């Protein structure tokens, strides 16, 4: 179990807010944490290490640096997807399903969801398009809650992170 959280829009206290959001879900990922802040997006992550213990730090970016992801879950077919992406010329730095996921989204956009087998909740920031893609698995095994608060789109793995 890991935890994701974040919000759109600029705030002077972005780092403080995301740290508080991540602290609220610390129990979901006691092994490490990370965040990504830009003018229009802030992403946070709490990690429970299961696979790729050394290299699976998040937020993680796509091979071209355009996409930034926070991801909770497991992609069961990531080895097959990785082989497909490698055949198309994408190289990898880790053995994590997170890196495969972000590059699958880079390659296929929203159609990547049709390729995924697993349980997941994730947020992907597209730096070039300045857009956020938020998704969860089709059965809702890995929940993602969201709300609009003071003009900011806010999301998290648990409601208490939003509160």
Kinemage of the C-alpha trace (Angstrom):
@kinemage 1
@onewidth
@group {chain A} dominant
@subgroup {mainchain}
@vectorlist {calphas} color= white
{ca unk a 1} P 0.000 0.000 0.000
{ca unk a 2} L 1.291 3.456 -0.926
{ca unk a 3} L -0.372 6.844 -0.858
{ca unk a 4} L -0.732 9.632 -3.390
{ca unk a 5} L -1.942 13.196 -2.994
{ca unk a 6} L -1.744 16.551 -4.704
{ca unk a 7} L -3.446 19.652 -6.009
{ca unk a 8} L -3.523 21.980 -8.977
{ca unk a 9} L -2.754 25.674 -8.932
{ca unk a 10} L -0.173 27.844 -7.277
{ca unk a 11} L 0.004 28.544 -3.542
{ca unk a 12} L 2.787 30.336 -1.687
{ca unk a 13} L 2.724 27.504 0.851
{ca unk a 14} L 2.729 24.608 -1.647
{ca unk a 15} L 5.528 22.711 0.077
{ca unk a 16} L 3.946 23.073 3.520
{ca unk a 17} L 0.529 21.960 2.261
{ca unk a 18} L 1.845 18.893 0.411
{ca unk a 19} L 3.956 17.890 3.417
{ca unk a 20} L 0.835 18.043 5.612
{ca unk a 21} L -1.136 16.023 3.058
{ca unk a 22} L 1.615 13.394 2.929
{ca unk a 23} L 1.857 13.293 6.738
{ca unk a 24} L -1.881 12.477 6.921
{ca unk a 25} L -1.258 9.298 4.892
{ca unk a 26} L 2.148 8.400 6.317
{ca unk a 27} L 0.807 5.020 7.487
{ca unk a 28} L 0.230 4.070 3.820
{ca unk a 29} L 3.937 4.366 3.052
{ca unk a 30} L 6.444 4.497 5.882
{ca unk a 31} L 9.483 3.649 3.721
{ca unk a 32} L 9.956 6.924 1.853
{ca unk a 33} L 8.264 10.028 0.527
{ca unk a 34} L 8.649 12.494 -2.280
{ca unk a 35} L 6.966 15.485 -3.857
{ca unk a 36} L 6.981 17.472 -7.094
{ca unk a 37} L 6.089 21.180 -7.163
{ca unk a 38} L 5.607 23.452 -10.139
{ca unk a 39} L 3.564 26.614 -10.571
{ca unk a 40} L 0.377 24.778 -11.595
{ca unk a 41} L 0.767 21.369 -9.880
{ca unk a 42} L 1.928 19.772 -6.659
{ca unk a 43} L 2.214 15.982 -6.334
{ca unk a 44} L 2.991 14.026 -3.178
{ca unk a 45} L 3.786 10.394 -2.496
{ca unk a 46} L 4.237 8.025 0.460
{ca unk a 47} L 5.951 4.712 -0.347
{ca unk a 48} L 5.692 1.195 0.930
{ca unk a 49} L 8.545 -0.660 -0.786
{ca unk a 50} L 7.523 -3.939 -2.402
{ca unk a 51} L 9.415 -4.269 -5.704
{ca unk a 52} L 12.474 -2.423 -7.002
{ca unk a 53} L 13.372 -1.429 -3.470
{ca unk a 54} L 16.284 0.829 -4.430
{ca unk a 55} L 15.018 2.457 -7.633
{ca unk a 56} L 11.269 2.953 -7.310
{ca unk a 57} L 11.288 6.472 -5.842
{ca unk a 58} L 8.386 8.743 -6.726
{ca unk a 59} L 7.322 11.081 -8.119
{ca unk a 60} L 8.875 9.613 -11.238
{ca unk a 61} L 9.140 11.063 -14.724
{ca unk a 62} L 8.800 9.580 -18.188
{ca unk a 63} L 11.879 8.848 -20.309
{ca unk a 64} L 11.477 12.187 -22.106
{ca unk a 65} L 10.927 14.126 -18.853
{ca unk a 66} L 7.497 15.411 -19.891
{ca unk a 67} L 5.269 13.338 -17.603
{ca unk a 68} L 5.474 13.195 -13.799
{ca unk a 69} L 3.608 10.455 -11.937
{ca unk a 70} L 2.572 9.446 -8.438
{ca unk a 71} L 1.213 5.906 -8.382
{ca unk a 72} L -0.345 3.591 -5.825
{ca unk a 73} L -0.845 -0.017 -6.828
{ca unk a 74} L 0.546 -2.739 -8.967
{ca unk a 75} L 0.556 -3.252 -12.734
{ca unk a 76} L 0.459 -7.022 -13.243
{ca unk a 77} L 1.421 -6.945 -16.924
{ca unk a 78} L 4.274 -4.447 -16.549
{ca unk a 79} L 6.932 -6.877 -17.822
{ca unk a 80} L 5.028 -7.390 -21.073
{ca unk a 81} L 4.400 -3.662 -21.420
{ca unk a 82} L 8.065 -2.949 -20.737
{ca unk a 83} L 9.144 -5.349 -23.506
{ca unk a 84} L 6.714 -3.631 -25.900
{ca unk a 85} L 8.081 -0.188 -24.988
{ca unk a 86} L 11.699 -1.324 -25.251
{ca unk a 87} L 10.954 -2.669 -28.736
{ca unk a 88} L 9.759 0.832 -29.668
{ca unk a 89} L 13.040 2.372 -28.477
{ca unk a 90} L 12.267 3.436 -24.905
{ca unk a 91} L 15.001 2.649 -22.385
{ca unk a 92} L 14.494 2.240 -18.650
{ca unk a 93} L 16.484 3.233 -15.580
{ca unk a 94} L 14.680 1.002 -13.043
{ca unk a 95} L 12.819 -2.280 -12.840
{ca unk a 96} L 9.681 -0.692 -11.373
{ca unk a 97} L 6.157 -0.947 -12.677
{ca unk a 98} L 5.875 2.809 -12.044
{ca unk a 99} L 8.430 3.589 -14.736
{ca unk a 100} L 6.650 1.234 -17.129
{ca unk a 101} L 3.311 2.888 -16.313
{ca unk a 102} L 4.471 6.470 -16.894
{ca unk a 103} L 6.113 5.519 -20.199
{ca unk a 104} L 3.050 3.534 -21.301
{ca unk a 105} L 1.007 6.697 -20.736
{ca unk a 106} L 3.619 8.736 -22.614
{ca unk a 107} L 3.388 6.306 -25.542
{ca unk a 108} L -0.387 5.750 -25.692
{ca unk a 109} L -2.026 8.626 -23.799
{ca unk a 110} L -5.443 7.823 -22.332
{ca unk a 111} L -5.569 4.625 -24.411
{ca unk a 112} L -2.900 3.276 -22.039
{ca unk a 113} L -5.738 2.512 -19.621
{ca unk a 114} L -6.949 -0.184 -22.027
{ca unk a 115} L -3.563 -1.918 -21.750
{ca unk a 116} L -3.280 -1.970 -17.957
{ca unk a 117} L -3.995 -5.061 -15.903
{ca unk a 118} L -3.782 -4.456 -12.191
{ca unk a 119} L -4.978 -2.395 -9.285
{ca unk a 120} L -3.999 1.244 -9.308
{ca unk a 121} L -4.651 4.854 -8.531
{ca unk a 122} L -2.383 7.437 -10.125
{ca unk a 123} L -1.964 11.056 -11.110
{ca unk a 124} L 0.128 12.100 -14.111
{ca unk a 125} L 1.112 15.698 -14.814
{ca unk a 126} L 1.849 16.530 -18.456
{ca unk a 127} L 4.368 19.383 -18.378
{ca unk a 128} L 3.981 20.374 -22.056
{ca unk a 129} L 0.181 20.366 -22.085
{ca unk a 130} L -0.151 21.543 -18.461
{ca unk a 131} L -2.795 18.870 -17.804
{ca unk a 132} L -3.429 16.366 -15.041
{ca unk a 133} L -4.650 12.819 -15.684
{ca unk a 134} L -6.134 11.120 -12.628
{ca unk a 135} L -7.203 7.484 -12.845
{ca unk a 136} L -7.991 4.446 -10.759
{ca unk a 137} L -8.463 0.805 -11.589
{ca unk a 138} L -11.832 -0.162 -12.989
{ca unk a 139} L -12.925 -2.005 -9.834
{ca unk a 140} L -11.886 0.734 -7.419
{ca unk a 141} L -9.490 -1.478 -5.481
{ca unk a 142} L -7.093 1.463 -5.106
{ca unk a 143} L -9.276 4.447 -4.288
{ca unk a 144} L -8.676 8.023 -5.362
{ca unk a 145} L -10.740 10.768 -3.730
{ca unk a 146} L -10.979 14.273 -5.121
{ca unk a 147} L -12.600 17.630 -4.494
{ca unk a 148} L -12.483 21.241 -5.583
{ca unk a 149} L -11.344 23.511 -2.782
{ca unk a 150} L -10.859 27.265 -3.254
{ca unk a 151} L -10.417 26.823 -6.998
{ca unk a 152} L -7.867 24.013 -6.622
{ca unk a 153} L -8.493 20.436 -7.780
{ca unk a 154} L -7.319 18.304 -4.836
{ca unk a 155} L -6.873 14.513 -4.759
{ca unk a 156} L -5.582 11.800 -2.446
{ca unk a 157} L -5.667 8.103 -1.626
{ca unk a 158} L -7.591 8.925 1.555
{ca unk a 159} L -10.073 11.654 2.368
{ca unk a 160} L -8.185 12.729 5.498
{ca unk a 161} L -5.312 13.884 3.312
{ca unk a 162} L -7.727 16.234 1.542
{ca unk a 163} L -9.223 17.462 4.804
